[in-house]
Amino acid sequence: MTGNADPTSSEADYFFDVNTSPLFTKDAHNKINILGQKQLNTLEGSSLLDIFLTKGNVVEPHYHQNAAELVYCISGAATVSLLQPFTKELLHFPITPGQVANVPQGWWHYEIATADDTHLLAIFDAPNPEVILGSDILKFTPPEVMAHTYCMDEQKWKEVTAPIQPSTYIGPYSNCTRRTGAQGRYPHQAAYIHPVYYYPPYMY
């Protein structure tokens, strides 16, 4: 039984352990669990993602075509960044425990952990959250279309996007060797010390 479960039925579920429902796992400290109507059939207009991150890890740029998202910080710290589609402004909202950031339905956004042991709860106003990931857009749009549309060198585009793995969810990749600065930090780690004032030239 999936959705709109008969409350008198023995198949109606009212309890679920979200820890048993992984959506994506990068490693033991960076992972996302999911709860929706597919997991708990008595849910109606809500669902959630349980997100765990260490400092510098990013929930990749994406948007939800069927739901708005409320990001609640349980522990640690993160910056929720979103592209305001009407003003074309990139907005940054640092959140710490007890604080939230709201992402309207369909808005391009991402989250970067600015502390270890960051735990976020993403709450949706739909029974099952749907997502379109930046990695999938970049990987599956034909290179010749991108090159022609944006007047780019097709071969260079292929080279730049070659490392992208479909459905990245949490970046950077464990085997990423792209570092910057004397301390060997990833670019976003250095840039997001004061995230509310920083407008990065790259998405991750």
C-alpha positions in Angstrom: 0.0 0.0 0.0 1.5 3.4 -1.0 -0.2 6.6 0.0 -3.6 7.4 1.4 -3.5 4.3 3.5 -6.8 3.2 5.0 -6.5 4.0 8.7 -8.4 0.9 9.6 -6.2 -1.4 7.5 -3.4 -3.5 9.0 -1.2 -2.2 6.3 -1.4 1.4 7.6 2.0 2.4 9.0 2.5 5.0 11.7 6.1 4.5 12.6 9.4 4.4 10.6 13.1 4.4 11.4 14.7 7.0 9.1 18.1 5.5 9.9 17.2 2.5 7.8 16.3 4.5 4.6 19.5 5.8 2.9 19.1 8.0 -0.1 22.9 8.6 -0.6 26.0 7.7 1.3 29.4 9.3 0.6 31.0 8.0 3.8 30.0 7.4 7.4 29.9 11.1 8.2 28.4 12.4 5.0 25.1 10.9 4.1 21.4 11.6 3.4 18.4 9.5 4.6 14.9 9.9 3.3 11.4 9.7 4.6 8.4 10.0 2.3 5.1 8.4 1.6 6.9 5.5 0.0 8.5 4.7 3.3 5.6 5.7 5.6 2.3 5.2 3.8 0.2 7.4 6.2 2.1 10.5 5.3 0.1 13.0 3.4 1.6 16.4 2.6 5.1 16.2 4.1 8.4 14.4 3.8 12.0 15.0 4.8 15.7 14.4 4.2 18.0 13.7 7.2 21.4 15.2 6.2 24.7 14.6 7.9 27.8 16.5 6.8 31.4 17.3 7.8 33.0 20.7 7.2 33.4 21.7 3.6 31.0 19.1 2.2 28.3 20.3 -0.1 24.8 19.1 -0.9 25.2 19.8 -4.6 23.3 22.5 -6.5 19.8 21.3 -7.3 16.2 22.2 -7.3 12.9 20.5 -6.2 10.3 20.6 -8.9 7.4 19.5 -6.7 8.1 21.1 -3.3 9.4 23.9 -1.2 12.1 23.1 1.3 12.6 24.2 4.9 16.2 23.5 6.1 16.5 23.2 9.9 19.9 23.0 11.5 20.0 20.5 14.4 23.7 20.7 15.1 26.9 22.1 13.6 26.5 24.9 11.0 25.8 25.4 7.3 25.2 28.0 4.7 22.1 27.6 2.6 22.6 29.4 -0.7 19.9 30.0 -3.3 19.5 31.8 -6.6 16.6 34.3 -6.4 15.1 33.7 -9.9 13.4 37.1 -10.1 16.3 39.3 -9.2 19.1 36.9 -10.3 20.7 37.5 -6.9 22.6 34.7 -5.1 21.5 34.7 -1.5 23.4 33.1 1.4 21.9 32.2 4.8 24.2 30.9 7.5 22.3 28.7 9.9 23.2 27.2 13.3 21.2 25.0 15.7 17.6 26.1 15.9 17.7 28.3 12.8 16.1 27.7 9.4 16.3 28.8 5.8 13.4 28.5 3.4 13.8 27.5 -0.2 10.7 28.1 -2.4 9.6 25.4 -4.8 11.8 25.2 -7.9 14.6 27.5 -6.7 18.2 26.5 -7.5 20.1 26.0 -4.2 22.8 24.2 -2.3 24.0 23.7 1.3 27.6 23.8 2.5 28.6 22.6 6.0 30.8 25.1 7.8 31.4 22.9 10.8 32.0 19.3 11.5 29.2 17.1 12.8 26.6 19.2 10.9 23.1 17.7 11.0 20.3 19.2 8.9 16.7 18.3 8.5 15.2 19.3 5.1 11.4 19.3 5.4 9.2 19.3 2.3 5.5 20.1 1.6 5.0 17.1 -0.6 4.6 13.4 0.2 7.7 12.4 -1.8 10.4 15.0 -2.6 11.6 15.1 -6.2 14.9 16.6 -7.3 16.8 17.6 -10.4 20.6 17.6 -9.7 23.2 19.9 -11.1 25.5 16.9 -11.8 22.8 15.2 -13.9 22.2 18.4 -15.9 25.9 18.8 -16.6 26.5 15.2 -17.3 23.6 14.4 -19.6 23.1 17.5 -21.6 24.9 16.7 -24.9 28.2 18.5 -25.1 27.5 19.7 -28.6 24.3 21.4 -27.4 26.2 23.3 -24.6 29.0 24.3 -26.9 26.6 25.5 -29.6 24.2 27.3 -27.2 26.9 29.1 -25.2 29.6 29.6 -27.9 32.1 27.3 -26.2 34.8 25.0 -27.4 33.1 21.5 -27.3 36.3 19.6 -26.5 37.2 21.9 -23.6 33.7 21.5 -22.3 34.0 17.7 -22.4 37.4 18.0 -20.6 36.0 20.2 -17.8 32.9 18.1 -17.2 34.6 14.7 -17.5 35.1 14.3 -13.7 31.4 14.9 -13.0 29.7 11.8 -11.7 25.9 11.6 -12.2 23.8 12.1 -9.0 26.7 13.4 -7.0 24.4 14.5 -4.1 27.3 15.3 -1.7 30.6 16.8 -3.0 33.4 17.1 -3.4 34.2 13.5 -4.4 36.3 11.5 -1.9 39.1 11.2 -4.5 39.0 14.9 -5.4 42.6 16.4 -5.6 41.7 19.9 -6.6 42.9 22.1 -3.7 44.0 25.7 -3.3 46.0 27.7 -0.8 49.0 27.0 1.4 46.8 24.9 3.8 45.4 22.8 1.0 41.8 23.7 1.7 39.1 23.3 -0.9 38.0 26.6 -2.4 34.6 26.6 -0.7 36.1 25.9 2.7 38.3 29.0 2.5 35.5 31.1 1.0 32.8 30.3 3.4 34.4 31.6 6.6 32.0 34.6 6.3 29.5 33.2 3.8 26.8 35.9 4.1 29.2 38.4 2.5 30.7 36.1 -0.2 29.4 35.6 -3.7 31.4 32.7 -5.1 32.2 32.5 -8.9 31.5 28.8 -8.8 28.8 26.5 -7.5 30.9 24.2 -5.5 
